[in-house]
Amino acid sequence: MKEKWDEVYLKKLRSTWYPIEGVVRFTARYIQKRVGVNTYDIRKVVRRVLDLGCGNGNHVVFFAEQGFDVYGIDISKKSIEIANAWLAEKGLKAFLKVGDIEKLPFEDEYFDLIISHGVLDHILFSKAKKAMQEIRRVLANCGYVYITLRSTEDSEYGRGEKVDRNTFVLQEGYEKGIIQHFFDLEEIQELLSKFKILDIEIYEQKFPDMFTVDKAFLQSSKGIRKYIDLSQPTRFDLKYSRWHIVAEKV
């Protein structure tokens, strides 16, 4: 799996240079809301932040710019190299490591906040549960975790080779050979059974069926440049669907 993610980053297929809207929204709602150039309305005092599956550092940079002590871990060595280069270019500091999210190299109750966007749905559900055990171990009491997970309502559900319940190995696209797990509410309840859920939302994007939902990643296996004739019947049957969840360690 490590080699496959290195390949994704080497081919520049998965570099992301902006924080996702959900992380920005979560931060403003639950941590601190920017009210001036360098001033914030503090909602929760947070010192240390861990980005679990930090990739090339889009959220590491986002939190570092706000003055948090930021840590990141990712299975891909190449993604960590890119993230460190980006931090150096911007004059920011963060502590990044190559590692396994099932065996986090951090002390118990070390972090006030842990975020994980689109990571726990790229491993088997059994491994995701082990990762949540590690998240709970390294998260301080009353600390927050923010995670996003692909939903079973997604139109891509069922694409690829089925290897487990709600789990498929993709056979095409830029994530070819990588696991994609889709979560339902029953699995979310099991995954977060030792946390108090503060918020759960599902965000969806719909597309005309001339595309595939890879369009949500600014690409489409059917091509992205299309001329859409709205004078003709247009169906929006394709859907990208993702859970956004905020939980507290209790």
N, C-alpha and C positions, 0 to 999 in steps of 0.2 A: 504493500500500500504506500509506503514511504516513497518508493521509486516512482510510482504513478503520479503522486502529487508534485514531486520534484520536476517531472516532465511537464506537468501543467504549467508550472511557474517558469520553467526554462523556455517554453514556447510562448510565454506571455499571454496565456489563455485565461488566466484567473487573477490578474493584477487588478486591485480595486483601490482607487485613490481618494475616495470620499467616504465618510461614515454613512451607513445606511440611515434612512429617515427614522426607522424604529429606535435606533440607539440614541439619536439626537432627541427624539421625543421622550424616551424613557429618562434620559439624563435631566431634561428640563422639568419633568413631572416629579421625579423621585429623589434626585441628588442635588442639583443646583441649576437655576435658570439664569442665563445671562441677562442682565438688566442695564449694562453699560459696556464700554470698551473693555474694561478690566474689572468689572464688578459683577457680583452674582448674588442672587437671592438663594441662600442655602436652605435646602429642604432636609438634608441628612448629612451629617459630618462623615466624610469619607477621606481616608488617607491613601490606602493602598488598593490598587485596581489590578485585577488579572484578566487578560484577554485570552481565553482558552481556545486555541486554534486561531492564532492572531494573523495568519497569512502574511501578506507583505506590509502590514502595519497600519491600515487605514484607521482602525479604532485606537491603536496604541498612540498614534500621532494626535488624534482627536482629544484623548484624555491628557496626554502630556502637555499639550498646549494650554490646558486649563490648570496646570500646576499640580496634578496628582502624581504620586509615586506609582509608576506604571510598570507592570510586568507582562510578558507575553510568552506563550509556549506554542510550538507548532511542530508537527511531524516532519515538515519539509525544511531541510537545511537551506535550500535555495530561497525560500520565502523569508527566512530569518535574515539572510544576507541582504536581500532587497530592503527589508524593514530597517536594518541597522544603517544602511547607506542613506536611506531617506531621513532618518532621525539626525544623522550627522550633517546632512545638507541643510536641515532646518535649525540646527543648533539645539536640539532637544535631547533629553536623556530618558532611556528606559532600559529595563533589564530583560533581555530576551534569551530564550533557550530553545534548543531543539529537544523535544521530549515527547513522551507518551502521556496522553490525558488520563490513562488508567493508573498511572504511577507518578503523580505530580511531585516534583522535587522541592517541595516547600514544607515549612513547619505547620503544625496544627494551628488553626484559627489565625492565620497570618493576614488574610485579606478582608477588607470591608465590603468589597464589591467584586463580583465575578461576572463577566459577560461571555457569551458564546453564541455567535451567529452562524447558523448553517453548518455546524460541525457534528453535533450529536446525531444528526440524521444522515451522516455519511459513514456510519458504522453500524454493526449489528445491534439490535436492541439490548441483548445481554451485555454488550460492552458499554452501551450508553448508560445502563444502570450502574456499572462499576465506576464509570466516570462521574456519575452523580454522587456516589459514595465518597469519591476523592474530593469533589467540590465541597461537599458538606464538611469533610475533615479540615480542609484548609480555609474555610470561611468562618469568620468570627461570629459569635452569637449575635443574633439580630442583624447579621449582614444580609445583603441582597444578592440575588442571582437573576440575571436577565438572559433568557435563551430564546432562540427562534428555531422552529422545527417545521419541516415540510408536512403538509396536511394530506390526509387520504382523499380529500376533496379535489386535489390537484388533478388536472387533466393528464399529466404525465404518469399518474399512478398506473402501474401495470406494464410500463415500458421496460424492456430488458428481460433478463433471465431471473425468474423468481427463485430465491435461495432461502427465504424464511417468510414468516407472516409479515405482510406489508413491506417486504424487503426485496429489492431487485438489484442485479448487477447491470449497469448500463452497457449497451452493446454498440453505441454510436455517440457522436457528439464529442465535445471537448473533455468530458468526464468519462470517456469510454473506459470500461474496466473497473470503475469505482462504484462502491455500494451506495444505493439511495434508499433510505428507509422513510416511509410515510407514516406519520403518527395520527392516531385517533384519540379521543378523549379518555378512553379506558387506559391506554398506554401512558398518557400524560399523567393521569392520576397515580399510576404505579411508579412512574419515574420520579415524581415529586411527593411521594407518600410521607417523607420525613421533613417536608417544608410546608410553610403556610403560603398559599397562593394569594398574592395581593392583587394581581391583575392578569387577565387572559383575554387576548383578542385574536381574531383571525383576519388577516389582510389578504385581499384578493385583487388580481388584475385580470381583466378579460380581454380576449383578442378575437378578431375575425378568424375563421377557420382556415384562411389562406396561409396563416402563420403556424408555427408551433410555439409552445409556451417558452421555448428557449429564448424567445423575444424578450422575456423579462430580464435576460442577461445581456441585452443589446445585440443579440444574434438570433438567427433562426435557421434551422436545417432546411427550410424551404426558401430561404433568402429573405433579407430584411427590406429591400426596396421594392415596394409594390404600389401599383396605382389602384386605389380603391374607389369604385364607382358607387357612390351612395344613392344614386338614382335607382339602383338595383337592390333587391332584397339582400341585406347583409346580416349574417348570423354571428353572434359573439358567443360561440360555444366553447372556446378554449379558455382555460383558467389556470393561473398560477396562484397557489394558495399556501399561505404560511402562518403558523401560530407564532404569536409574540407573548411571552410569559414573564411575569415578574413574581418572584417568590422570596420569602424570608426564612432564614434558618431560625428555628425555634427549639 
